[in-house]
Amino acid sequence: MAAFFTLTAAIQAADKRPNILFIFTDDHASHSISAYGSKINKTPNLDRIANEGMLFENCFCTNSICGPSRAVIQTGKYSHLNGFRTNGDKFDGTQQTFPKLLKKSGYETAVIGKWHLGEHMPPQGYNYSEVLIGQGPYYNPLMLRDEKGDGNPKRTKYTGYTTEIITDLALEWLKNSRDDEKPFMLMYQHKAPHREWAPGPGYLHMFDDVEIPEPPNLFDDYSTRGRAAHEQDMSIAKTMTPRDLKLTPPPYLNEEQLEVWNAAYEPKNEAFRKANLKGDDLVRWKYQRYIKDYLRCIASVDDNIGRMLDYLDEAGLTENTVVIYSSDQGFYLGDHGWFDKRFMYEESYRQPLLVRWPGVTKPNSKDNHLVSNIDFAETFLDIAGLDVPNDMQGHSLVPLLKGESPDDWRKSHYYHYYEFLNNRRTAHMVRRHYGVRTDRYKLIHFYNIDEWELYDLEADPLEMTNIYAEPQYKSLVKELKAEIKRLQAELEVPDDTGSVEPNPPSLKLKQNPRRQRQKPKQTPKKNNSQ
């Protein structure tokens, strides 16, 4: 028995597989990152990852809402197969996940920060977890800490700003708690910049004297679109609450924090009340209040990511650590007059994805393939030298990170949003829909009201004009509808088109039998986009 443990220790000591640091935020729009060309923000530490690695220009989520996106990343499977379609679901932690496979192969695994897959069971597949309860507050969070990964978490209360606390805990684990004889996989996951965008104490006056540029479609009238765009409840004009707008302070601040908060916001709020704004002027004020708070939260995240990158340098970990940055989906920054996500329009469908892999990924490179959060689990396993299970639905990004361009990479991407139900009041009232995106076109079906939308992303990147009914696109519509059906069959998407407002039977899809999925054949060639 002693010989067995000696041999195991020797193998572990020789395990030089790359560490994996997955940095994740909530609702971070790509167009608020300066590496993606943001016109409203600077993010020097995120830019550092891009400059020292690869920026993916076309990364898209499968279901633009927080919990479902996280479940997709854990499993490498679409929402209908991993069982987590909406935020009200509970994640089945007993199923296969990439952290379990990494842990079994010898990786030290941890998740710290936002989890948002339910508190019915602790995160599975981790040697260590410390996660927020539900959404978690921006200040003074209560967290569930499972130090041994044994399924017996303890509640731990912290005082301070949550973005900084999550970073402190992640650094503490890296420095003092992990087994440094093993490679690690750390999911370092922030709450920010999720609604209600509460800035940290050091950022409350940032942008006070700055006018943030408005998006060109802040006053979109949805003239070429149907009920879905008109009936949503996520507009800056109508939906934002006094707490969103900081006209009332958060309830979770302690006395000292509240004093600092009120000193920052009350003079601004008093000026707003005296101005008595109406109409478009009021919308413009709400946009400025919202976008400044959103960007303040991102500034704190960016600074704390800088702390993490600096620690990797100081500890000599940089050269053997793959750093991945992403967010669960994008977000509307006044685009179409909205905040939030859910729709398949570009601003919330698109995810940021930055990857630094020293010695493998060329610095300051860009990739324009269609990639997705459905590919993340497969990529982590491939980085670790593990086979990707056949029942995962994505593809490893490792060939792309090496500068290759596989001939058989996907030419289209499938999206499916499920949350709207039975005409009942639902968060933000976004209709269920599915769709397909190619490199140029996007076809969306709001299937329970049988409305279709088609966009030419080259001619109309802001998606202002629905061209579905125009005669010249009839053959293209036919092709894209066929592609949707092909993808639904390949991905084993069950028919739920009758679950809210019944459609004609002719529109219903047939059930598809399960099949074994194979990894795509990878025929590498040089990627000219880099």
C-alpha positions in Angstrom: 0.0 0.0 0.0 2.8 2.4 0.8 4.4 1.8 -2.6 1.2 2.7 -4.3 1.0 6.1 -2.6 4.7 6.8 -3.2 4.1 6.1 -6.9 1.0 8.3 -7.0 2.9 11.2 -5.4 5.7 10.9 -7.9 3.2 11.0 -10.8 1.5 14.0 -9.4 4.8 15.8 -8.8 5.6 15.3 -12.5 2.2 16.5 -13.7 3.1 19.6 -15.7 -0.2 19.9 -17.5 -1.4 23.5 -17.7 -3.3 25.2 -14.9 -6.7 26.5 -16.0 -7.9 29.9 -14.6 -11.5 30.6 -15.8 -12.5 34.2 -15.0 -16.2 34.7 -15.4 -18.5 37.7 -15.0 -22.3 38.1 -15.2 -23.9 40.2 -17.9 -20.7 41.7 -19.3 -21.3 43.0 -22.8 -18.4 42.7 -25.3 -19.0 46.3 -26.4 -18.0 47.6 -23.0 -14.5 46.1 -23.3 -11.9 48.3 -25.0 -10.2 45.3 -26.6 -13.5 44.8 -28.5 -13.5 48.4 -29.6 -15.7 49.9 -26.9 -16.4 53.5 -27.4 -17.5 54.1 -23.8 -15.0 52.3 -21.6 -11.3 51.3 -21.0 -10.5 47.8 -19.5 -6.7 47.6 -19.4 -6.4 44.3 -17.6 -8.9 42.5 -19.8 -7.0 44.1 -22.7 -3.9 42.6 -21.3 -5.3 39.1 -21.7 -6.3 39.9 -25.3 -2.9 41.5 -26.1 -1.1 38.5 -24.7 -3.4 35.9 -26.2 -6.4 35.6 -28.5 -9.7 37.5 -28.8 -12.6 35.6 -30.2 -14.7 37.9 -32.3 -17.7 35.6 -32.7 -18.5 33.8 -29.5 -22.2 33.2 -28.8 -24.3 31.7 -26.0 -26.8 29.0 -26.5 -29.4 30.5 -24.2 -28.9 34.1 -23.0 -29.7 33.9 -19.3 -27.4 33.4 -16.3 -28.1 29.9 -14.9 -28.7 28.1 -18.2 -25.4 29.5 -19.6 -23.5 28.2 -16.5 -25.1 24.8 -16.8 -24.1 24.6 -20.5 -20.5 25.4 -19.5 -20.5 22.7 -16.7 -21.8 20.0 -19.0 -20.9 20.9 -22.6 -24.6 20.2 -23.4 -27.5 22.4 -24.5 -30.2 23.4 -22.0 -32.7 20.8 -23.1 -30.1 18.0 -22.4 -28.6 19.3 -19.2 -32.0 20.0 -17.7 -31.5 23.7 -16.8 -33.5 25.7 -19.2 -34.5 28.7 -17.1 -33.3 30.4 -13.9 -36.1 28.8 -11.9 -34.7 25.3 -12.6 -32.4 23.3 -10.3 -29.1 22.0 -11.7 -28.7 18.2 -11.5 -25.2 18.0 -10.0 -25.1 14.2 -10.3 -24.7 14.4 -14.1 -21.4 14.4 -16.0 -19.5 17.7 -15.8 -16.1 18.8 -16.9 -14.8 19.6 -13.3 -15.6 16.0 -12.3 -13.5 14.7 -15.2 -10.7 17.1 -14.5 -10.7 16.2 -10.8 -10.7 12.5 -11.6 -7.7 13.0 -13.8 -5.6 14.6 -11.1 -6.5 18.3 -11.3 -7.2 20.3 -8.1 -10.5 22.0 -8.8 -12.2 25.0 -7.2 -15.1 27.4 -7.9 -15.2 30.7 -6.0 -17.8 33.4 -6.5 -21.2 33.3 -8.2 -22.6 29.9 -8.9 -26.3 30.5 -9.6 -27.3 26.9 -10.2 -29.2 26.4 -7.0 -28.4 25.8 -3.3 -30.1 22.4 -3.2 -26.7 20.8 -3.4 -23.1 22.2 -3.3 -21.2 22.4 -6.5 -20.1 18.9 -7.6 -16.7 17.9 -8.9 -14.7 20.5 -6.9 -12.1 20.0 -4.2 -13.1 23.4 -2.8 -16.1 25.7 -3.4 -17.2 29.0 -1.9 -20.2 30.5 -3.7 -22.7 33.2 -3.3 -26.3 32.2 -2.4 -28.5 32.9 -5.4 -27.6 36.2 -7.0 -25.8 37.4 -4.0 -25.5 41.1 -3.0 -22.9 43.6 -4.1 -21.9 44.3 -0.5 -21.5 42.1 2.6 -22.2 38.7 1.0 -23.2 35.5 2.8 -21.4 32.6 1.1 -21.5 28.8 1.2 -18.1 27.4 1.9 -17.3 23.7 1.2 -13.6 23.5 2.1 -13.1 19.8 1.6 -15.5 19.3 -1.3 -17.4 16.8 0.9 -20.9 18.2 0.4 -21.1 19.9 3.8 -20.9 23.6 3.2 -20.8 26.2 6.0 -22.4 29.6 5.8 -19.8 32.4 6.0 -20.6 36.1 6.2 -18.2 38.7 4.9 -18.1 42.5 5.2 -17.0 44.5 2.2 -17.5 44.8 -1.5 -18.3 41.5 -3.2 -16.0 41.9 -6.2 -13.0 42.4 -3.9 -14.1 39.6 -1.5 -14.3 37.1 -4.3 -10.9 38.0 -5.5 -9.5 37.8 -2.0 -10.9 34.3 -1.6 -9.6 33.2 -4.9 -6.1 34.4 -4.2 -6.2 32.9 -0.7 -7.1 29.5 -2.3 -4.3 29.8 -4.8 -1.7 30.8 -2.2 -2.6 28.7 0.8 -5.3 26.0 0.2 -4.6 24.1 -3.0 -2.4 21.1 -3.4 0.5 22.7 -5.4 1.7 19.3 -6.5 -1.2 19.1 -8.9 -2.3 21.3 -11.7 -5.3 23.5 -10.8 -8.6 24.5 -12.5 -10.1 27.5 -10.7 -13.4 29.0 -11.7 -13.1 32.6 -10.4 -16.6 34.0 -10.9 -17.9 37.5 -10.2 -21.5 38.7 -9.6 -20.7 42.0 -11.3 -21.9 43.7 -13.5 -25.3 42.1 -12.9 -28.4 44.2 -12.1 -28.7 46.4 -9.9 -25.1 47.6 -10.8 -24.0 48.8 -7.4 -20.5 50.3 -7.6 -17.8 49.7 -5.0 -16.9 52.5 -2.5 -13.9 53.5 -4.5 -15.8 53.9 -7.8 -18.9 55.9 -6.7 -17.7 59.1 -8.3 -16.1 57.6 -11.5 -17.6 59.3 -14.6 -19.4 62.0 -12.6 -18.2 64.7 -15.0 -18.4 62.6 -18.1 -21.2 62.3 -20.7 -21.3 58.7 -21.9 -22.1 58.4 -25.7 -25.6 57.1 -26.3 -26.1 54.1 -28.6 -27.6 55.2 -32.0 -30.8 53.1 -31.4 -31.5 54.2 -27.9 -34.9 55.4 -29.2 -35.6 52.4 -31.4 -39.4 52.2 -32.2 -39.2 48.5 -33.4 -41.1 49.5 -36.5 -40.2 46.4 -38.6 -40.6 43.9 -35.7 -43.6 42.2 -34.1 -45.0 41.5 -30.7 -41.8 40.2 -29.1 -39.9 43.5 -29.3 -42.9 45.6 -28.5 -44.1 43.6 -25.5 -40.8 43.1 -23.7 -40.4 44.6 -20.2 -36.7 45.6 -20.2 -36.7 49.2 -21.4 -34.7 52.0 -19.8 -37.7 54.2 -20.3 -40.3 52.1 -18.4 -38.8 49.2 -16.5 -36.0 50.5 -14.3 -36.8 50.8 -10.6 -35.8 53.5 -8.1 -33.2 51.0 -6.8 -31.8 50.4 -10.3 -31.5 54.2 -10.7 -30.0 54.7 -7.2 -32.8 56.9 -6.1 -33.0 54.6 -3.1 -29.9 52.9 -1.6 -29.4 49.1 -1.4 -30.9 47.5 1.7 -27.7 45.5 2.5 -25.3 48.3 3.3 -24.0 48.7 6.8 -24.1 52.1 8.5 -20.6 53.1 7.4 -21.2 52.0 3.8 -24.5 53.8 3.7 -22.9 57.0 4.7 -20.4 56.8 1.9 -23.1 55.8 -0.6 -25.4 58.7 0.3 -22.6 61.2 0.2 -22.0 60.1 -3.4 -25.6 59.8 -4.7 -27.8 62.2 -2.8 -26.3 65.4 -4.3 -26.9 63.9 -7.8 -30.3 62.7 -6.9 -31.3 66.2 -5.6 -30.2 67.8 -8.8 -32.3 65.2 -10.7 -35.4 65.9 -8.6 -35.1 69.6 -9.2 -34.7 69.2 -13.0 -38.1 67.5 -13.2 -37.2 65.8 -16.5 -39.9 64.4 -18.9 -40.0 62.4 -22.1 -36.7 61.8 -24.0 -34.8 63.9 -21.5 -35.8 61.6 -18.7 -34.8 58.5 -20.8 -31.4 60.1 -21.4 -30.9 60.8 -17.7 -31.8 57.2 -16.9 -29.4 55.9 -19.5 -26.6 58.0 -18.1 -27.3 56.9 -14.5 -27.5 53.2 -15.6 -24.5 53.1 -17.9 -22.2 54.9 -15.5 -23.1 52.5 -12.7 -22.6 49.5 -15.0 -19.2 50.8 -16.1 -18.2 51.5 -12.5 -18.9 47.8 -11.6 -16.8 46.7 -14.6 -13.9 49.0 -13.6 -13.8 47.2 -10.2 -13.8 43.8 -11.9 -11.1 44.9 -14.3 -8.9 46.1 -11.4 -9.4 42.9 -9.5 -8.5 40.8 -12.6 -5.4 42.9 -12.6 -4.7 41.7 -9.0 -5.1 38.1 -10.2 -2.8 38.5 -13.2 -0.2 40.2 -11.0 -0.3 37.3 -8.6 0.3 34.7 -11.4 3.4 36.7 -12.4 4.7 37.0 -8.8 4.1 33.3 -8.1 5.8 32.1 -11.3 2.5 30.6 -12.5 2.0 32.7 -15.7 3.8 30.5 -18.2 2.0 27.3 -17.3 -1.5 28.8 -16.7 -4.2 29.1 -19.4 -6.3 32.2 -18.6 -9.8 32.3 -20.0 -12.1 35.3 -19.6 -15.8 35.2 -20.5 -19.3 36.2 -19.3 -22.5 34.2 -19.2 -23.9 36.3 -22.0 -23.9 39.8 -23.3 -26.1 42.7 -22.2 -28.0 45.7 -23.7 -26.3 48.9 -22.9 -29.2 51.1 -24.1 -29.1 49.3 -27.4 -32.8 49.2 -28.7 -33.6 51.2 -25.6 -33.0 48.2 -23.4 -31.0 46.7 -20.6 -30.9 43.0 -19.7 -30.4 40.1 -22.2 -32.6 37.1 -23.3 -33.1 38.1 -27.0 -31.0 36.6 -29.8 -30.0 40.0 -31.0 -26.3 40.5 -31.1 -25.7 42.6 -28.0 -26.9 39.9 -25.6 -26.3 36.8 -27.8 -22.6 37.6 -28.1 -20.2 36.7 -25.3 -16.7 38.1 -24.7 -14.0 35.4 -24.9 -10.3 36.1 -24.3 -7.7 33.4 -23.9 -4.1 33.6 -23.0 -2.0 30.4 -23.3 1.7 31.2 -23.2 3.8 29.3 -25.7 0.7 28.0 -27.5 -1.5 30.9 -28.5 0.0 33.7 -30.5 -0.1 37.1 -28.7 -2.5 39.8 -30.0 -4.3 37.3 -32.3 -7.9 37.2 -33.3 -10.2 34.4 -34.4 -13.5 34.9 -36.3 -14.9 31.3 -36.3 -18.4 30.8 -34.8 -17.6 29.6 -31.3 -19.8 29.2 -28.2 -20.1 28.5 -24.5 -21.1 25.0 -25.7 -17.4 24.6 -26.5 -15.9 25.6 -23.2 -16.1 22.2 -21.3 -14.6 20.4 -24.3 -11.8 23.0 -24.5 -10.9 22.6 -20.8 -10.7 18.8 -21.1 -8.6 19.1 -24.3 -6.2 21.5 -22.6 -5.8 18.9 -19.8 -5.1 16.2 -22.4 -8.3 14.3 -21.8 -10.7 12.8 -24.3 -13.9 14.6 -24.9 -17.0 12.4 -24.2 -19.1 11.7 -27.2 -22.3 13.0 -25.6 -20.9 16.6 -25.3 -22.3 18.8 -28.0 -19.5 21.3 -28.6 -16.0 21.3 -30.0 -12.6 22.0 -28.4 -11.2 25.4 -29.2 -7.7 24.1 -28.8 -7.0 23.9 -32.6 -8.2 27.6 -33.0 -6.0 28.6 -30.1 -3.1 27.0 -31.9 -3.8 29.1 -35.0 -5.4 26.3 -37.0 -8.6 26.5 -39.0 -10.3 23.1 -39.2 -12.1 22.6 -42.5 -15.2 21.2 -40.8 -15.7 23.9 -38.2 -19.4 24.9 -37.7 -20.9 27.3 -40.3 -23.9 28.0 -38.2 -24.9 28.3 -34.5 -28.2 27.4 -32.9 -29.9 29.4 -30.1 -32.9 28.6 -27.9 -34.5 30.7 -25.2 -37.2 29.1 -23.0 -38.3 31.3 -20.1 -41.6 32.9 -21.2 -44.5 30.6 -20.0 -48.2 30.5 -20.4 -48.7 34.3 -20.8 -48.0 34.7 -17.1 -46.0 37.6 -15.8 -42.3 36.6 -16.5 -39.1 38.5 -15.8 -38.8 40.9 -18.7 -41.5 39.2 -20.8 -39.3 38.1 -23.6 -41.0 35.5 -25.8 -39.6 32.0 -26.3 -37.6 31.8 -29.5 -35.0 29.8 -31.3 -32.9 30.7 -34.2 -29.8 30.2 -36.3 -26.9 32.5 -37.1 -24.4 32.2 -39.9 -21.4 34.5 -40.6 -23.8 36.9 -42.2 -27.5 36.1 -41.6 -29.7 35.5 -38.6 -33.1 33.9 -38.6 -35.2 34.0 -35.4 -38.6 32.3 -34.8 -40.7 33.5 -31.9 -42.5 30.2 -32.1 -45.4 30.5 -29.7 -46.7 33.5 -31.5 -45.3 32.3 -34.9 -43.4 35.4 -35.8 -40.2 35.3 -37.8 -37.4 37.8 -38.1 -34.4 37.8 -40.6 -31.4 40.1 -40.4 -28.5 40.8 -42.8 -25.8 41.4 -40.2 -23.4 42.8 -42.9 -25.8 45.4 -44.2 -27.7 46.0 -40.8 -25.3 45.2 -37.9 -27.6 47.0 -35.4 -30.5 44.7 -36.5 -33.0 47.5 -37.1 -34.7 46.1 -40.2 -36.5 42.8 -40.3 -36.3 41.6 -43.9 -38.1 38.3 -43.4 -41.1 39.2 -45.6 -39.1 40.7 -48.5 -39.5 38.6 -51.6 -35.8 38.6 -52.6 -35.0 36.7 -49.4 -37.5 33.9 -50.0 -34.9 31.3 -51.0 -32.5 32.3 -48.1 -35.4 31.9 -45.6 -36.0 28.4 -47.0 -32.3 27.5 -46.6 -32.1 28.9 -43.0 -35.3 27.2 -41.9 -33.9 23.9 -43.2 -30.7 24.6 -41.3 -32.7 25.2 -38.1 -34.4 21.8 -38.6 -31.0 20.1 -39.3 -29.5 21.6 -36.1 -32.5 20.7 -34.0 -32.2 17.1 -35.2 -28.4 17.0 -34.7 -28.7 18.5 -31.2 -31.8 16.4 -30.3 -34.0 19.4 -29.5 -37.4 18.3 -28.3 -40.5 20.0 -29.7 -41.9 22.5 -27.1 -43.6 24.8 -29.7 -47.1 24.0 -28.3 -46.2 24.7 -24.6 -47.3 28.4 -24.5 -49.6 29.5 -27.4 -50.3 26.6 -29.8 -49.0 26.9 -33.3 -50.5 25.2 -36.3 -49.5 21.5 -36.3 -47.5 21.9 -39.5 -45.0 24.0 -37.6 -44.3 21.4 -35.0 -41.0 19.4 -35.2 -40.7 15.7 -34.7 -38.9 14.1 -31.8 -35.4 13.0 -32.7 -33.8 9.8 -31.3 -30.7 10.1 -29.3 -27.5 9.4 -31.1 -23.8 9.3 -30.4 -22.0 12.6 -31.3 -18.5 12.5 -32.5 -15.8 15.1 -32.1 -15.4 16.9 -35.5 -12.6 15.8 -37.7 -9.9 18.4 -37.4 -7.9 19.1 -40.5 -5.7 21.9 -39.5 -4.6 24.7 -41.7 -3.4 28.2 -41.0 -6.1 30.6 -39.8 -5.9 33.6 -42.1 -7.9 35.7 -39.7 -5.0 35.9 -37.2 
